[in-house]
Amino acid sequence: MPKFLLQRWYGLHMILALSFCLLLLTILTLYHWVYGAIGIIGVIGLVLVSLFMEKKFQRDLRMYLATISHRVKKAGEGVIQELPIGIVLFNEENTIEWTNPYMQAMTGEEALIGKTLSEVFPQLKWEPEQEKVELVHNHKVFEVLIRNEERLLYFTEITGYKELLNRYNREQPALAIIHIDNLDEVGQVMDDQSRTQLSTSVAGVIIEWAQKHGIYLRSTGNDKFLAIMNREALNKVEESRFDILDVVREMTADNKIPITLSIGVAAGGSSFVQLGQIAQSSLDIALGRGGDQAALKVGNKLTFYGGKSNAVEKRTRVRARVIAHALRDLIREADHVIVMGHKSPDMDSIGASLGVWKAVALHDKPAYIVLDEVTPAIERLMQELYANEDIAKAFVTPEESLQLVTSRTLLVIVDTHRPALVIEPRLLDVTNRIMVIDHHRRSEDFVADPVLIYLEPYASSTSELVTELLQYQSDRIQLENLVATALLAGIVVDTKSFAFRTGSRTFEAASFLRRNGADTSSVQRFLKEDLQQFVRRAKIVMNTEIFMEKIAIATGKPDEAYTQVEVAQAAELLLTLSGIHASFVVAHRADGTVMISARSLGDINVQSIMEQLGGGGHLTGAATQIANISIEGAVSQLKEVLRNVS
């Protein structure tokens, strides 16, 4: 309130207070009429003065408020007319009823009233719950605030901000670590001159590729390079799908073993230290998946490129020996060991579990194997195992395993590394000493903070890896015939009787098991199937569609449930047909989930295809499960992925 009004308000109330005091004085002295008369006259005078001043105060206040209202209204009208923000008022039919002058300058049109929003801004659309959208109009970018209740739109130009943001995104740094996977292995069969020439040729191709894309490259060893680039260069490399992988592989295709690259890339980190750590982690994942691929991590998103060749088998047992000794130390430090495979266990999972159980027994420590169900794939083997008293008591249910956990428990995960696939995920939360033994290509999700990892994608099976670890647990090892047979059965199943993913060390492991009592006839007996299962598989194969000329897609009956073994065997059978390079079998599981089993001859990476559908596996063999979907819907999703891959 203005100062003069405050002064008048203060004076008026002082007069009223004095009048009240005089009135009291008059009452007290009423007994003397002279003084009483004087007091009454004084009071009346003061009241009249007060009334006059109050009327004058109200008149001045009304004049002041009227002036302020006029000024505020005038200022508001001026702001609306001159504000560099567009305002549009529209009715229920989306017809423009009023705009401020800025909208005319923004659109270049004099008359907007009466036109619909779709006429003026055809690309402006929003959902009922949206409060903000972006609009590109006349090569400028606007942020549009939406007030649906008032049917108002506010347009603010953000072209400069978007240009600055795009420039920031283009210039963000990215780091890559390039690793030559198998230079040492290839060089072992060459003389010094040929080895040097090969190394120089590969390095030259990588340097030329880096210069082409504006990438700074620095060699950090015989088989490693550090690459620094911005996001703009990285986007170009992504568009080429890291073609350097194909260039190097094809350039060395004449060698007995082609040279392949693995690349770990990081972008979007807050510092170069963080970028370096993420790039190394991405490289580890690429190597864990078998190499010959690039793993790009931006924020929380991990993308893979390449992966067109099988992992090259390592030609040294040094890593196996080091891991075996580390496992031995972990077993000795533990009070007992719990071994756990994946859900719906197969022969490889059970064989590897028995192998770890035996390794623990060699150090006189108790071990337990977690088993949730006996699937048809392991039914005959489990009958034999339950008949053996010593082995039978090692199997425990998931609930029993949780009761066994102590602070010194060692948990060994076999034949999987994904937390979602283990039999009892709660064990991962209550155990802080975890080891992973697996032969599958590494996925984005991995068991958190394991103390020891033995992940070798080149291996035929987890049973092969465990067999090698067993050989370093004791100088004189004696396996039970049934344990050796189970390990051999795991190798036979995963290699399709030594037809796929079989290297020299696969045969060495099989030879070791055979020397230690593995019975090949028992293996064949464990793998036998009954007539009904054979017929069910044949019916799946009969319902086959040839897609894109070289891909077979078979489906099970919508109202019938199948086992993982049945769909996997059907996929393998389809792969034997002439002209088929990859096969996919889609069917319902007992719980209603749709499962897809995929197989290929190697020129189609079914692992990357299954990963896009939430699964994983190997380059030549993979699978996935999709909940809350029909078989037709799953086939539709599969075809869409196949089209994009091709």
C-alpha positions in Angstrom: 0.0 0.0 0.0 1.4 3.5 -0.8 2.9 5.6 2.0 0.3 8.3 2.0 -2.5 5.8 2.5 -0.7 4.2 5.4 -0.3 7.6 7.0 -4.0 8.4 6.6 -4.9 4.9 8.0 -2.7 5.5 11.0 -4.1 9.1 11.7 -7.8 7.9 11.4 -7.3 5.2 14.0 -5.5 7.6 16.3 -8.5 9.9 16.2 -10.9 7.1 16.9 -8.7 6.0 19.9 -8.7 9.6 21.3 -12.5 9.8 20.9 -13.0 6.6 22.9 -10.8 8.0 25.7 -12.7 11.3 25.8 -16.0 9.3 26.0 -14.7 7.5 29.0 -13.6 10.8 30.6 -17.0 12.3 30.0 -18.8 9.4 31.7 -16.5 9.7 34.7 -17.1 13.5 35.0 -20.8 13.4 34.1 -21.7 14.5 37.6 -20.5 18.0 36.6 -22.7 19.2 33.8 -20.4 21.8 32.5 -17.5 19.4 32.0 -20.0 16.8 30.7 -21.4 19.2 28.0 -17.9 20.1 26.9 -16.9 16.4 26.7 -20.0 15.5 24.7 -19.3 18.3 22.2 -15.7 17.2 21.9 -16.7 13.6 21.3 -19.2 14.6 18.6 -16.6 16.8 16.9 -14.1 14.1 16.9 -16.6 11.6 15.5 -17.5 13.9 12.7 -13.9 14.5 11.8 -13.3 10.8 11.8 -16.2 10.1 9.5 -15.0 12.8 7.1 -11.5 11.4 7.0 -12.7 7.8 6.5 -14.8 8.8 3.5 -11.9 10.7 2.0 -9.6 7.6 2.7 -12.1 5.3 0.9 -12.3 7.7 -2.1 -8.5 7.8 -2.4 -8.2 4.0 -2.1 -10.8 3.5 -4.9 -8.9 5.9 -7.1 -5.6 4.1 -6.4 -7.0 0.6 -7.1 -8.6 1.8 -10.3 -5.3 3.2 -11.4 -3.4 0.0 -10.5 -6.0 -2.2 -12.3 -5.7 -0.1 -15.4 -1.9 -0.2 -15.4 -1.9 -4.0 -14.8 -4.4 -4.6 -17.6 -2.5 -2.4 -19.9 0.8 -4.1 -19.1 -0.8 -7.6 -19.5 -2.1 -6.7 -22.9 1.3 -5.4 -23.9 3.1 -8.5 -22.7 0.7 -10.8 -24.6 1.2 -8.7 -27.7 5.0 -8.5 -27.5 5.9 -11.8 -25.7 8.1 -14.0 -27.9 6.0 -17.0 -27.1 3.2 -18.2 -29.3 -0.3 -18.6 -27.8 -3.2 -20.4 -29.5 -6.7 -20.8 -28.1 -8.7 -23.5 -29.8 -12.2 -25.0 -29.4 -13.4 -28.6 -29.1 -13.3 -29.1 -32.9 -9.6 -28.0 -32.8 -10.4 -24.8 -34.6 -8.3 -21.8 -33.8 -10.3 -19.1 -32.0 -7.6 -16.6 -31.0 -3.8 -16.2 -31.2 -1.3 -13.6 -30.2 0.7 -11.6 -32.8 3.8 -13.9 -32.4 1.9 -16.8 -34.0 1.5 -14.7 -37.2 5.2 -14.0 -37.4 6.0 -17.7 -36.5 3.7 -19.2 -39.2 4.0 -16.4 -41.8 0.2 -16.3 -42.1 -2.0 -13.3 -41.4 -5.3 -15.0 -40.8 -5.1 -18.0 -38.4 -8.5 -17.7 -36.7 -11.0 -20.1 -38.1 -8.4 -22.6 -39.4 -7.9 -26.0 -37.7 -4.7 -27.0 -36.0 -4.1 -29.8 -38.5 -4.2 -27.2 -41.4 -1.6 -24.9 -39.8 0.5 -27.6 -38.1 -0.2 -31.0 -39.9 2.6 -32.7 -37.9 1.4 -31.5 -34.5 -0.2 -34.5 -32.7 -0.3 -35.4 -29.0 -1.8 -38.0 -26.7 -4.4 -37.0 -24.2 -2.0 -37.4 -21.2 0.8 -35.5 -22.9 1.8 -32.1 -21.6 4.7 -31.3 -23.9 5.7 -32.1 -27.5 8.3 -30.9 -29.9 7.3 -29.4 -33.3 9.5 -28.6 -36.3 8.0 -25.7 -38.4 9.6 -23.6 -41.1 13.0 -25.3 -40.2 12.7 -24.2 -36.6 12.1 -26.3 -33.5 9.4 -25.4 -31.0 8.5 -26.8 -27.7 4.7 -26.9 -27.4 3.1 -26.8 -23.9 -0.4 -28.3 -24.0 -3.2 -27.3 -21.6 -6.0 -29.5 -22.6 -8.5 -28.3 -20.0 -8.2 -24.7 -21.2 -7.6 -25.7 -24.8 -4.5 -23.6 -25.0 -1.1 -24.1 -26.7 2.1 -22.3 -25.9 4.9 -22.3 -28.5 8.5 -21.6 -27.4 11.3 -21.7 -30.0 14.2 -24.0 -28.9 16.1 -24.2 -32.2 19.3 -22.8 -30.6 19.1 -25.2 -27.7 18.6 -28.2 -30.0 21.5 -27.2 -32.2 23.7 -26.9 -29.1 22.5 -30.3 -27.8 23.1 -32.0 -31.1 26.6 -30.5 -31.2 27.2 -31.7 -27.7 26.1 -35.2 -28.6 28.2 -35.3 -31.8 31.3 -34.2 -29.9 30.9 -36.5 -26.9 34.1 -38.7 -26.5 34.1 -42.4 -27.0 36.8 -45.0 -26.3 37.5 -48.3 -28.0 39.9 -51.1 -27.3 40.7 -53.2 -30.3 42.2 -56.7 -29.7 43.6 -59.1 -32.3 42.1 -62.4 -31.0 44.4 -65.1 -32.3 47.6 -63.5 -33.6 49.8 -65.7 -31.4 48.0 -68.9 -32.4 48.3 -68.1 -36.1 51.9 -67.0 -35.7 53.0 -70.3 -34.1 52.9 -72.1 -37.5 54.8 -69.2 -39.4 58.4 -68.2 -39.6 59.5 -64.8 -38.2 59.3 -63.0 -41.5 55.8 -64.2 -42.3 54.6 -63.5 -38.8 55.9 -59.9 -39.0 54.4 -59.4 -42.4 51.0 -60.7 -41.2 51.1 -58.5 -38.1 52.0 -55.4 -40.2 49.3 -56.1 -42.7 46.6 -56.4 -40.1 47.9 -53.3 -38.3 47.9 -51.4 -41.6 44.3 -52.3 -42.3 43.2 -51.1 -38.8 45.1 -47.8 -39.2 43.6 -47.2 -42.6 40.1 -47.8 -41.2 40.8 -45.5 -38.3 42.0 -42.7 -40.6 38.9 -43.1 -42.8 36.6 -42.5 -39.9 38.6 -39.8 -38.2 39.7 -41.9 -35.2 42.9 -41.4 -33.2 44.6 -44.8 -32.9 47.5 -45.8 -30.7 49.1 -49.2 -30.4 49.3 -50.5 -26.8 50.9 -53.8 -27.6 51.5 -56.4 -30.3 47.8 -57.3 -30.4 46.0 -54.2 -28.9 45.1 -50.7 -30.0 43.4 -47.8 -28.2 41.0 -45.8 -30.3 39.7 -42.3 -29.4 36.8 -40.8 -31.3 33.7 -38.6 -30.9 30.1 -39.8 -31.2 29.8 -38.5 -34.7 32.6 -40.9 -35.8 31.2 -43.7 -33.7 27.8 -43.3 -35.4 29.5 -43.7 -38.8 31.2 -46.8 -37.5 27.9 -48.2 -36.2 26.3 -47.5 -39.6 29.0 -49.6 -41.2 28.3 -52.3 -38.5 32.0 -52.3 -37.6 33.0 -53.5 -41.1 36.6 -53.7 -40.0 35.7 -57.1 -38.4 34.8 -58.5 -41.9 37.7 -56.8 -43.6 40.4 -58.3 -41.3 38.7 -61.8 -41.4 38.4 -61.8 -45.1 41.9 -60.5 -45.7 43.4 -63.4 -43.7 40.9 -66.0 -45.0 43.6 -67.9 -46.8 45.3 -68.7 -43.5 44.6 -72.0 -41.8 43.1 -69.9 -39.0 41.8 -66.5 -40.1 42.7 -63.4 -38.0 39.7 -62.0 -36.1 39.2 -58.9 -34.0 37.4 -58.2 -30.8 36.4 -54.6 -30.0 35.1 -53.1 -26.7 33.6 -49.6 -27.1 32.3 -47.2 -24.5 30.4 -43.9 -24.9 28.3 -41.7 -22.7 30.6 -42.0 -19.6 31.1 -39.1 -17.2 34.9 -39.3 -17.4 37.7 -40.8 -19.4 38.5 -43.1 -16.5 34.9 -44.4 -16.5 35.0 -44.7 -20.3 38.2 -46.8 -20.1 36.7 -49.1 -17.5 33.5 -49.6 -19.6 35.5 -50.2 -22.8 37.6 -52.9 -21.1 34.5 -54.5 -19.7 32.9 -54.4 -23.1 36.0 -56.1 -24.6 35.9 -58.8 -21.9 32.3 -59.5 -22.9 33.2 -59.6 -26.6 36.0 -62.0 -25.8 33.7 -64.0 -23.5 31.3 -64.4 -26.4 34.0 -66.0 -28.6 35.6 -62.9 -30.2 35.2 -61.7 -33.8 32.7 -59.1 -32.7 32.3 -55.6 -31.2 30.5 -54.9 -28.0 29.3 -51.3 -27.7 28.0 -49.9 -24.4 26.2 -46.6 -24.3 24.7 -45.9 -20.9 23.0 -49.1 -19.9 22.5 -50.4 -23.4 24.8 -53.0 -24.7 24.9 -53.7 -28.5 26.8 -56.4 -30.3 28.1 -56.4 -33.9 29.7 -59.2 -35.8 30.1 -62.6 -34.2 30.1 -64.4 -37.6 32.7 -67.0 -36.8 33.1 -69.7 -34.2 35.5 -69.2 -31.3 39.0 -70.4 -32.0 40.1 -73.2 -29.7 42.9 -72.3 -27.3 46.0 -74.4 -27.8 47.3 -74.2 -24.2 46.2 -75.7 -21.0 47.7 -73.0 -18.8 44.4 -71.3 -18.1 42.7 -74.6 -17.3 45.5 -75.3 -14.8 45.4 -71.9 -13.2 41.6 -72.1 -12.8 41.8 -75.6 -11.4 44.3 -74.5 -8.7 42.1 -71.5 -7.9 39.1 -73.8 -7.6 41.1 -76.1 -5.3 41.9 -73.2 -3.0 38.2 -72.1 -2.9 37.1 -75.6 -2.0 39.6 -75.9 0.8 38.5 -72.6 2.3 34.8 -73.5 2.2 32.9 -75.6 4.7 30.9 -77.1 1.9 30.0 -76.6 -1.7 26.7 -76.2 -3.5 26.6 -76.9 -7.2 23.7 -75.5 -9.3 22.9 -75.7 -13.0 20.1 -74.2 -15.1 16.4 -74.8 -15.0 15.1 -77.9 -16.9 18.6 -79.5 -16.6 20.0 -81.4 -19.5 22.8 -84.0 -19.7 25.6 -81.4 -19.9 24.3 -79.6 -16.8 24.0 -82.8 -14.7 27.3 -84.2 -16.0 29.2 -81.0 -15.1 27.5 -80.9 -11.7 28.6 -84.4 -11.0 32.2 -83.5 -12.1 32.3 -80.6 -9.6 30.8 -82.8 -6.9 33.7 -85.2 -7.5 36.3 -82.4 -7.4 35.0 -81.4 -4.0 35.0 -85.0 -2.8 38.7 -85.3 -3.7 39.4 -82.6 -1.0 37.3 -84.3 1.6 34.6 -81.6 1.7 30.8 -82.2 1.4 29.1 -81.1 -1.8 25.4 -80.9 -2.8 23.8 -80.7 -6.2 20.6 -78.6 -6.5 17.9 -80.3 -8.7 14.4 -79.0 -9.2 13.0 -81.6 -11.6 13.9 -84.7 -13.5 13.3 -83.9 -17.2 12.9 -86.5 -19.9 16.4 -85.7 -21.1 18.0 -86.9 -17.9 15.4 -89.4 -16.7 17.4 -92.6 -17.5 20.7 -91.1 -16.1 18.9 -90.0 -12.9 17.6 -93.5 -12.3 21.1 -94.8 -12.3 22.3 -92.0 -10.1 19.5 -92.5 -7.5 20.4 -96.2 -7.4 23.9 -95.2 -6.1 23.6 -94.4 -2.4 26.7 -92.1 -2.2 25.7 -90.0 -5.2 21.9 -90.0 -4.5 22.3 -88.2 -1.1 24.2 -85.4 -2.8 21.0 -84.2 -4.6 19.0 -81.6 -2.7 15.9 -79.5 -3.5 16.1 -75.7 -4.0 14.5 -75.2 -0.6 16.9 -77.6 1.1 19.9 -75.8 -0.5 18.8 -72.5 1.0 18.9 -74.1 4.5 22.5 -75.3 3.8 24.0 -71.8 3.2 26.6 -70.5 5.6 29.1 -67.6 5.5 31.7 -70.0 4.1 29.6 -71.7 1.5 31.0 -71.9 -2.0 28.3 -71.8 -4.8 29.4 -73.2 -8.2 27.2 -72.3 -11.2 27.6 -74.7 -14.2 26.3 -74.6 -17.8 24.9 -71.0 -17.4 25.9 -67.6 -16.3 22.6 -65.8 -16.4 20.9 -65.3 -13.0 17.4 -65.7 -14.5 18.2 -69.2 -15.7 19.6 -70.8 -12.6 17.5 -73.3 -10.7 17.3 -71.3 -7.4 18.0 -67.5 -8.0 17.7 -66.8 -4.2 21.0 -68.7 -3.7 22.8 -65.9 -5.5 21.5 -63.3 -3.0 22.5 -65.3 0.2 25.9 -66.4 -1.0 28.9 -64.1 -1.5 31.4 -66.7 -2.8 30.3 -67.8 -6.3 32.2 -69.5 -9.2 30.9 -69.7 -12.7 31.8 -72.5 -15.2 30.2 -72.2 -18.6 30.8 -72.7 -22.3 28.0 -70.4 -23.6 28.8 -67.1 -25.2 28.6 -64.3 -22.6 25.3 -62.4 -22.4 24.7 -58.9 -21.1 23.3 -60.2 -17.8 25.8 -62.1 -15.8 26.0 -63.4 -12.2 27.0 -60.4 -10.1 30.5 -60.3 -8.5 31.7 -64.0 -8.9 35.0 -64.7 -7.2 36.1 -67.0 -10.1 35.0 -67.3 -13.7 35.8 -70.0 -16.2 33.9 -69.0 -19.3 35.3 -70.6 -22.5 33.0 -70.3 -25.6 35.4 -72.4 -27.6 34.6 -75.5 -25.5 32.1 -78.1 -26.7 30.4 -78.3 -23.4 30.6 -77.5 -19.7 31.4 -81.2 -19.1 34.5 -80.8 -21.2 35.7 -77.8 -19.1 34.9 -79.6 -15.8 36.8 -82.7 -17.0 39.9 -80.6 -17.6 39.6 -79.1 -14.1 39.3 -82.5 -12.6 42.6 -83.6 -14.1 44.5 -80.9 -12.1 42.8 -81.6 -8.7 44.9 -84.6 -7.9 47.9 -86.4 -9.2 46.1 -89.7 -8.9 42.5 -89.3 -9.6 40.0 -92.1 -9.6 36.6 -91.4 -11.0 33.4 -93.5 -10.4 32.3 -95.1 -13.6 28.9 -93.4 -13.4 30.4 -89.9 -12.9 32.8 -90.5 -15.9 29.9 -91.7 -18.0 27.7 -88.7 -17.1 30.5 -86.3 -18.1 31.0 -88.2 -21.4 27.2 -88.1 -22.0 27.2 -84.3 -21.5 30.0 -84.0 -24.2 28.2 -86.3 -26.6 24.9 -84.5 -26.3 26.3 -81.0 -26.8 28.5 -82.0 -29.7 25.8 -84.2 -31.4 28.1 -87.2 -31.1 31.2 -85.2 -31.9 29.8 -83.6 -35.1 29.6 -80.0 -34.0 31.8 -77.6 -31.9 34.4 -80.4 -31.5 38.1 -79.6 -31.1 41.2 -81.5 -30.2 40.7 -80.9 -26.5 37.2 -82.3 -26.8 38.6 -85.6 -27.9 41.3 -85.4 -25.2 38.7 -84.9 -22.5 36.6 -87.8 -23.9 39.8 -90.0 -24.0 40.5 -89.2 -20.3 36.9 -90.1 -19.3 37.1 -93.3 -21.3 40.3 -94.3 -19.5 38.6 -93.7 -16.2 35.6 -95.9 -16.8 33.2 -94.0 -19.0 30.8 -96.5 -20.6 29.9 -95.6 -24.2 27.1 -98.1 -24.3 25.6 -96.6 -21.2 25.8 -93.2 -22.9 23.7 -94.5 -25.8 21.2 -96.1 -23.4 20.8 -92.8 -21.5 20.2 -91.0 -24.8 17.6 -93.4 -26.2 14.1 -92.1 -26.8 10.8 -93.9 -27.0 8.6 -94.2 -30.0 6.0 -91.7 -28.9 8.7 -89.0 -28.5 10.0 -89.8 -31.9 6.6 -89.5 -33.5 6.0 -86.1 -31.7 9.2 -84.8 -33.1 8.4 -86.0 -36.6 5.0 -84.2 -36.4 6.8 -81.0 -35.6 9.1 -81.4 -38.6 6.1 -82.1 -40.8 4.7 -78.6 -40.0 7.6 -76.7 -41.5 7.8 -73.5 -43.5 10.8 -72.5 -45.6 11.4 -68.8 -45.0 13.8 -66.7 -47.1 14.8 -69.8 -49.1 17.3 -71.2 -46.6 15.6 -70.9 -43.2 13.3 -73.6 -41.8 10.6 -72.6 -39.3 8.6 -75.4 -37.7 5.8 -75.1 -35.1 4.2 -77.4 -32.6 0.5 -77.8 -32.2 -1.0 -74.8 -30.3 -2.9 -77.0 -27.8 0.0 -79.3 -27.1 3.0 -79.0 -24.7 6.5 -80.0 -25.6 9.8 -80.4 -23.8 12.9 -78.5 -24.5 14.6 -81.7 -25.7 11.9 -82.3 -28.3 12.1 -78.9 -29.9 15.9 -78.9 -29.8 16.0 -82.3 -31.5 13.5 -81.2 -34.1 15.6 -78.1 -34.9 18.7 -80.3 -35.3 16.8 -82.7 -37.6 15.7 -79.8 -39.8 19.3 -78.7 -40.1 20.1 -82.0 -41.9 17.8 -81.1 -44.8 19.4 -80.0 -48.1 19.6 -76.3 -48.6 18.7 -75.4 -45.0 21.3 -73.1 -43.3 19.3 -72.4 -40.1 16.3 -73.9 -38.4 13.9 -72.6 -35.8 11.3 -74.6 -33.9 8.5 -72.8 -32.0 6.3 -74.6 -29.5 4.5 -74.3 -26.2 6.1 -75.5 -22.9 4.1 -77.2 -20.2 3.6 -73.8 -18.4 2.2 -72.1 -21.5 5.4 -70.3 -22.3 6.4 -70.3 -25.9 10.0 -71.6 -26.5 12.1 -71.2 -29.6 15.0 -73.5 -30.3 17.5 -72.4 -33.0 20.3 -74.2 -34.9 22.5 -73.2 -37.8 25.5 -74.4 -39.8 27.6 -71.4 -38.8 26.9 -68.8 -41.5 23.9 -67.5 -39.7 24.4 -66.3 -36.1 21.4 -67.7 -34.2 22.8 -66.4 -30.9 22.3 -62.8 -31.9 18.8 -63.6 -33.3 17.8 -65.3 -30.1 19.3 -62.4 -28.0 16.9 -60.0 -29.7 14.1 -62.2 -28.5 15.4 -62.3 -24.9 17.4 -65.5 -25.1 21.0 -66.5 -25.9 23.4 -69.4 -26.6 26.0 -70.1 -29.3 26.6 -69.0 -32.8 25.3 -72.4 -34.1 22.8 -73.2 -31.3 20.6 -71.0 -29.2 17.1 -70.7 -27.7 14.7 -68.4 -25.9 11.4 -68.4 -24.0 8.7 -65.8 -24.5 5.8 -65.5 -22.0 2.3 -64.3 -22.7 2.3 -64.8 -26.4 0.8 -67.2 -29.0 2.8 -69.4 -31.3 1.7 -67.3 -34.2 2.8 -64.1 -32.4 6.2 -65.6 -31.6 6.7 -66.7 -35.3 5.8 -63.2 -36.4 8.4 -61.7 -34.1 11.0 -64.2 -35.2 10.4 -63.4 -38.9 10.7 -59.7 -38.2 14.1 -60.2 -36.5 15.2 -62.4 -39.4 14.3 -59.8 -42.0 16.2 -57.1 -40.1 19.3 -59.4 -39.7 19.3 -60.2 -43.4 
